[in-house]
Amino acid sequence: MKKSTERIARSREKSRQQWREHRAAFIVYFLLRAIVIASLVMAVLNRAWESAFLCVFTLILFLLPAMVEKNFRVDLPDTLEIVILFFIFATQILGELDAWYVRIQGWDTLMHTINGFICAALGFSLVDLLNRNERVGMTLSPLYLSIAAFCFSMTVGVLWEFFEFAADRFLLMDMQKDTVVHTISSVALDPTMSNHPVVITGITDAAVNGDSLGLGGYLDIGLIDTMKDLFVNFIGAVVFSVIGYFHVRSRGKSKFAGRFIPVVLDDIPEDTDMEALPKQQETQEVP
């Protein structure tokens, strides 16, 4: 009985400590969670089961930061955790449920740019955590860390485009949004079959089975959207890779980059004040 009481007391004290150290992240989490739950209730009442499923899926995604911290023994900075939570909310609830991808021009581009930045931060963190682990015995240069972060981010971006293509191809979901163009170039239109592209300009309409689509041009099927998404993912990845490079070169003194790089907890006692860790990191020797 006494041990059980002590365990409950330690658990409560740990919860209070986490609230003090991550107050901003907790507030954002509970606010966004409340909005999603309210949307879920409305979807159920309206029998909008697809929207209800999307809300449940979003609530599950909200648990990812906490699961990563618990299973991988790392502490996510509040800034990184808040950005991840807002990103999940913006893509799933605003983008999909409220159709911002269609209603707001550039929303998809913004999300892919942020995704590139976040994935570069996560990729940088994964390699940097190994680099700091004495048991692994790795000593990687700042340039190698930045290149690894960039490649990780671009790989995630490419895999996501594969997923969008598969969803469009087999489920007809149109995740790769189409673009209206007025000029096309294709070797399929060359009657000589000599691999010379035939260029058609000034396209003002397109017809399918004799019926005009009324789009004011030719309909590109997802290619431009895919390449645009990969390009802005590239920009986001480059931005954080450069930031991470100078963070390592400055031996961890970059406060901005430190807001996106997790801290390993394997060798940190449970009663350590996590708010003091960023200051401790600034004095660490980083290769």
Beta strands, then each sheet from edge to edge (+ up, - down):
strand 1: 74-75
strand 2: 179-181
strand 3: 184-186
strand 4: 198-200
strand 5: 207-208
strand 6: 211-212
strand 7: 218-220
strand 8: 263-264
sheet 1: 1+ 8-
sheet 2: 2+ 7-
sheet 3: 3+ 4-
sheet 4: 5+ 6-
end
